[in-house]
Amino acid sequence: MQGDAAFVMLALGRLLLGGLYVAGGIQHFFVIVPLTDAIEARGIPFAKGVLLLGSMFQIVVGILLMLGLFVTAAAFGLIVFTLAATIMLLNFWDMQGTARDSAINTWKINMAIIGGLLIAAAGAM
């Protein structure tokens, strides 16, 4: 009984975490121009290519996580992706006022998501 509940919770957690990345990656294709502009503003070369490759990565790896395939590798891939995107786009250290507060809150959220990914990876080991 206890093992069944743990399996259901792990599977649901993987579905929710993976779904977050799949939905986010799909949404990027509807806002390519403003996201490309934001990435270019940070000085990242080949901004549109970075956006498209990153979006495809998060969709594919999110699906792997949702399906329970290569969970540890998928979770660590999404951790690296999340850290890279957070550092590239949420430079709160250069911001002021509410923009800074919002970026700091998003950093906190992303760190919590990374915590969930670590739990997913550990559950698959």
C-alpha positions in Angstrom: 0.0 0.0 0.0 2.7 2.5 1.0 4.7 1.6 -2.1 1.7 2.2 -4.4 1.1 5.7 -2.9 4.8 6.6 -3.3 4.7 5.5 -6.9 1.6 7.6 -7.6 3.1 10.6 -6.0 6.4 10.3 -7.9 4.5 9.8 -11.2 2.2 12.8 -10.5 5.3 14.9 -9.6 7.0 14.0 -12.8 3.9 14.8 -14.8 3.5 18.2 -13.2 7.2 19.1 -13.5 7.6 17.8 -17.0 4.3 19.4 -18.0 5.6 22.8 -16.8 8.5 22.6 -19.2 6.4 21.2 -22.1 3.8 24.0 -21.7 6.6 26.7 -21.4 8.4 25.4 -24.4 5.3 25.4 -26.5 4.3 28.9 -25.4 7.7 30.2 -26.5 6.7 29.6 -30.1 3.9 32.1 -29.7 6.1 34.9 -28.4 9.3 34.4 -30.4 9.9 38.1 -31.1 9.8 39.5 -27.6 11.7 36.5 -26.2 14.4 36.9 -28.9 14.6 40.6 -28.1 15.0 39.8 -24.4 17.8 37.3 -25.1 19.5 39.7 -27.5 19.3 42.5 -24.8 21.4 40.2 -22.5 24.1 40.0 -25.2 23.5 36.3 -26.0 24.7 35.6 -29.6 22.3 33.8 -32.0 19.4 34.7 -29.8 16.6 33.2 -32.0 18.6 30.0 -32.4 19.2 29.8 -28.7 15.5 30.3 -28.0 14.4 27.7 -30.6 16.9 25.1 -29.5 16.2 25.7 -25.8 12.4 25.5 -26.4 12.7 22.2 -28.3 15.0 20.9 -25.6 12.6 21.7 -22.8 9.7 20.2 -24.7 11.5 16.9 -25.5 13.1 16.5 -22.1 9.9 17.5 -20.3 8.1 14.8 -22.2 10.7 12.2 -21.2 10.3 13.2 -17.6 6.5 13.0 -17.9 6.7 9.5 -19.4 9.2 8.3 -16.8 11.9 7.7 -19.4 15.5 8.5 -18.6 14.2 10.4 -15.5 17.6 11.1 -13.9 19.1 12.4 -17.1 16.0 14.4 -17.9 15.9 15.9 -14.5 19.5 16.9 -14.6 19.1 18.3 -18.1 16.2 20.4 -17.0 18.2 21.6 -13.9 21.0 22.8 -16.2 18.5 24.4 -18.6 16.7 26.2 -15.7 19.9 27.5 -14.2 21.1 28.7 -17.6 17.8 30.4 -18.4 17.6 32.0 -15.0 21.1 33.4 -15.1 20.6 34.7 -18.7 17.2 36.3 -18.3 16.7 37.1 -14.6 19.6 39.4 -13.9 18.1 41.0 -10.8 21.4 42.5 -9.9 21.0 45.0 -12.7 17.4 45.8 -11.9 15.6 48.3 -9.7 12.2 48.5 -7.9 9.4 46.1 -8.8 11.3 44.6 -11.7 14.0 43.5 -9.3 11.5 42.2 -6.8 9.8 40.2 -9.5 13.1 38.8 -10.8 14.1 37.8 -7.3 10.8 36.0 -6.7 11.2 34.2 -10.0 14.7 33.1 -9.0 13.2 31.6 -5.8 10.5 29.8 -7.8 13.1 28.4 -10.1 15.2 27.2 -7.2 12.1 25.4 -5.8 11.5 23.8 -9.2 15.1 22.6 -9.2 14.4 21.1 -5.8 11.5 19.2 -7.3 13.7 18.0 -10.2 16.3 16.8 -7.7 13.6 14.8 -5.9 12.4 13.4 -9.2 16.0 12.3 -10.0 16.5 10.8 -6.6 13.2 8.9 -6.9 14.4 7.3 -10.1 17.8 6.1 -8.7 
